[in-house]
Amino acid sequence: MANIMIRQGEKGLTFYLPKRDLEASIESIEFDSPEKWGGELKLDNGGSYYIDPIAKPPRLPISLRAKRLGAAED
Amino acid sequence: MSTMTREETEALIAEVLEVYPDKAKKDRTKHLAANDVSVEQSKKCITSNRKSLPGVMTIRGCAYAGSKGVVWGPIKDMIHISHGPVGCGQYSRAGRRNYYVGTTGVDTFGTMNFTSDFQEKDIVFGGDKKLAKLIEEIEQLFPLHKGISVQSECPIGLIGDDIESVSKKASAAIEKPVIPVRCEGFRGVSQSLGHHIANDAIRDWVLDKRDGVTADSTPYDVAIIGDYNIGGDAWATRILLEEMGLRVVAQWSGDGTIAEMMNTPKVKLNLLHCYRSMNYISRHMEEKYGIPYLEYNFFGPTKIIESCRKIAAFFDDTVKEKTEAMIAHYQPMMDAIVAKYKPRLQGKKVMLYVGGLRPRHVIGAYEDLGMEVIGTGYEFAHNDDYDRTIKEMGDATLLYDDVTGFELEEFVKRLKPDMVGSGIKEKYIFQKMGIPLRQMHSWDYSGPYHGYDGFAIFARDMDIALSNPTFKNLVPPWKKVEAEDVKKAA
């Protein structure tokens, strides 16, 4: 589990992992509706993370706990 | 528009790396690349923010350098204690030319060095008592200081001193903020982690201290984040922002004060210049206080105009009108500078190797002067910096991350730039090789380079360096005669 921050970027959502200073844009998000938002996040650097689905946050950026799926990416 | 093709650049990298043992070669290959503008993700072509190879010369600093030297140091009305042995503080004292207004030693302390001067007994028995006594003495000798930060040097982490508890006690006793910063030099691979630690310390110990306190504010409040006022840069920036009709509430951290920092959560927009060293606090403020941040670039008229319009777009029409008026006002001045220097500098080639921001930010300024950047690289950038750099650089130009002394020398020998922009450690090597160098860390004791005023100085300085007659006289007269004789004989 790691703390991550999701932010609204110019082109879409961006993902930021402060611990490793890793910034990447989110290519897809599993659930994207007002009631259920989150799930698996696919990043453009090849990594994927899982956040527990929550109600869509009213305001971004938001800090969340995420689980890494698969091997660590560079 | 680059002078080399991709194959040539790749061949050059391979050739330069030839001398390394296999393992080192494999590692270094990942850090060198020919730029490919079609790539969106820098990690596909270059690796960054990794530990330097043992045995090669690196130019990187340490976490303490990033925290005390860069982020905390310029806050002028605080006293920054270099907690540990005397050297770290003394040899980095006043070296970064963070200009400030104030009476040094009375109400400002920017160029002074405060240290706990660890001795053997402090390592053995711990230095907490010494730190407490030091803070007491500071309070007595410099009563006008507005706070203290304790910048740990390596031994503090190694012996496990509890600077947090000492700081809390001392803070209660002197009724001023005392901030422990865990920036021991051994942390991380470069000064970059020091920036992060310093930002986190500001977040935890400074930023929220005036939450709930109302301050008078206007809809035009902005903060300059990540401008360290080197040679007066932040002042040159501030002039422009004020002409745009904005109110600059805080300067982080060049010529800045702790009160300004505490008031920053009340601004409407954070203007982020040095992304590498202060994106952390900007992200935090965006999340906690809902203050958006905007990366801008005040090097060279093209980028200034672009940035000013981007900033103005956040505000109402009066700001937009003032911005356009300002741009129009300065345009003739800029045209005159370009008309004067462009013919002298046109087509000259530059190679850059600087810290974490300027290798991409100054490209626009060079291009405004008709110069071309043929190679660039960072000491301590991360992937996100290279993402931004790829778009700024021409195709097939050379990118180098944490370049070693040997590699940079070889690249310069092969690419033969007309000029190198780097730091003091590179300066004399390249000047002796006959290539002019401008220090892009400290502006070679000149500056400011930010803003319209800065561009005039930038253009002049580049011309001074390139037109220096010294470089025509590198061959001593007796050897010159011989060379001519040979020519005659032939």
Interface residues (C-beta under 8 A of the other chain):
Chain A: M5 R7 Y16 P18 D21 L22 E23 D44 N45 R59 P61 I62 S63 D74
Chain B: E40 Q41 K43 T47 N49 S192 H196 Y280 R283 E286 E287 G290 H382 N383 D384 D387
